[in-house]
């Protein structure tokens, strides 16, 4: 899946501050929803994290926690949601962000 991320935190005016990347397609497990992202917003959390949060060695950091989209897959323990449902949400800072085609949300 397509996403936008970084490997080195810092200011946005660097040439490699944010890069177009390809990541594996996530899978919904447990109570998770896999959401096909339609739109995201940038908020102060995104800018603060980008300036200082270093991704795990060899990984990319994907920002974006406020999003809207359509449920593409539901985890086996999920209740109250179905594939095709339109959703809006704030994701978890402990998970990859919504600046991607697909996002796991709980």
C-alpha positions as CSV (number, residue, x, y, z in Angstrom):
1,X,0.0,0.0,0.0
2,X,1.1,3.6,-0.6
3,X,1.9,5.8,2.4
4,X,3.9,8.9,3.4
5,X,6.5,8.5,6.1
6,X,10.0,9.3,7.3
7,X,13.0,7.6,8.9
8,X,14.7,10.6,10.4
9,X,12.7,13.1,12.5
10,X,13.3,16.8,12.0
11,X,12.0,20.0,10.4
12,X,9.7,19.8,7.4
13,X,11.9,21.9,5.1
14,X,14.4,19.0,4.5
15,X,14.3,17.3,1.1
16,X,13.6,13.9,2.7
17,X,11.3,15.1,5.5
18,X,8.4,13.1,4.2
19,X,8.7,10.4,1.5
20,X,6.3,8.4,-0.7
21,X,6.7,4.8,0.4
22,X,5.3,1.3,-0.1
23,X,4.3,-0.7,2.9
24,X,2.8,-4.2,3.4
25,X,-1.0,-4.3,3.5
26,X,-2.2,-4.5,7.1
27,X,-4.7,-7.1,8.3
28,X,-7.5,-6.5,10.9
29,X,-7.1,-8.7,13.9
30,X,-9.0,-8.8,17.3
31,X,-11.3,-5.8,17.6
32,X,-9.5,-3.9,14.8
33,X,-11.0,-2.2,11.7
34,X,-9.0,-1.9,8.5
35,X,-10.0,1.4,7.1
36,X,-9.6,2.5,3.5
37,X,-8.5,6.1,4.1
38,X,-10.4,8.8,2.2
39,X,-9.1,12.0,3.9
40,X,-6.8,13.1,6.7
41,X,-6.1,16.3,8.6
42,X,-2.9,17.6,10.0
43,X,-3.0,18.7,13.6
44,X,-0.4,19.9,16.1
45,X,0.3,16.3,17.2
46,X,1.5,15.5,13.7
47,X,4.0,18.3,13.6
48,X,5.3,17.6,17.1
49,X,5.8,13.9,16.5
50,X,7.5,14.6,13.1
51,X,10.1,16.8,14.8
52,X,11.2,14.3,17.5
53,X,9.8,10.7,17.2
54,X,12.4,8.3,15.7
55,X,10.9,5.2,14.2
56,X,12.1,1.7,15.2
57,X,15.3,0.8,13.5
58,X,14.7,0.0,9.8
59,X,11.0,1.1,10.0
60,X,9.1,4.1,8.7
61,X,7.1,6.5,10.8
62,X,3.7,7.3,9.3
63,X,1.9,10.3,10.7
64,X,-1.8,11.3,10.6
65,X,-4.2,10.3,13.3
66,X,-7.4,12.2,12.3
67,X,-9.1,10.5,9.4
68,X,-12.3,9.5,7.6
69,X,-12.8,6.5,5.4
70,X,-14.7,3.2,4.7
71,X,-14.3,-0.1,6.6
72,X,-12.4,-2.5,4.3
73,X,-12.1,-5.4,6.8
74,X,-13.2,-6.2,10.4
75,X,-11.3,-8.2,12.9
76,X,-12.9,-11.4,14.1
77,X,-13.8,-9.9,17.5
78,X,-15.3,-6.7,16.1
79,X,-18.9,-5.8,16.9
80,X,-21.0,-3.0,15.6
81,X,-19.1,-2.4,12.3
82,X,-19.3,-4.0,8.9
83,X,-17.3,-3.8,5.7
84,X,-18.5,-0.7,3.8
85,X,-19.4,1.4,6.9
86,X,-18.2,5.0,6.7
87,X,-16.2,6.0,9.7
88,X,-14.3,9.0,11.1
89,X,-11.9,8.7,14.0
90,X,-8.7,9.7,15.8
91,X,-6.2,6.9,15.7
92,X,-3.7,5.8,18.3
93,X,-0.3,7.4,18.5
94,X,1.1,4.0,19.3
95,X,0.2,2.7,15.8
96,X,1.0,3.8,12.3
97,X,-0.9,6.9,11.2
98,X,-3.5,7.6,8.6
99,X,-1.2,9.1,5.9
100,X,-1.6,5.9,4.0
101,X,-4.1,4.0,1.8
102,X,-5.2,1.7,4.6
103,X,-5.1,2.1,8.4
104,X,-5.7,-0.3,11.3
105,X,-7.9,1.3,13.9
106,X,-9.4,0.1,17.1
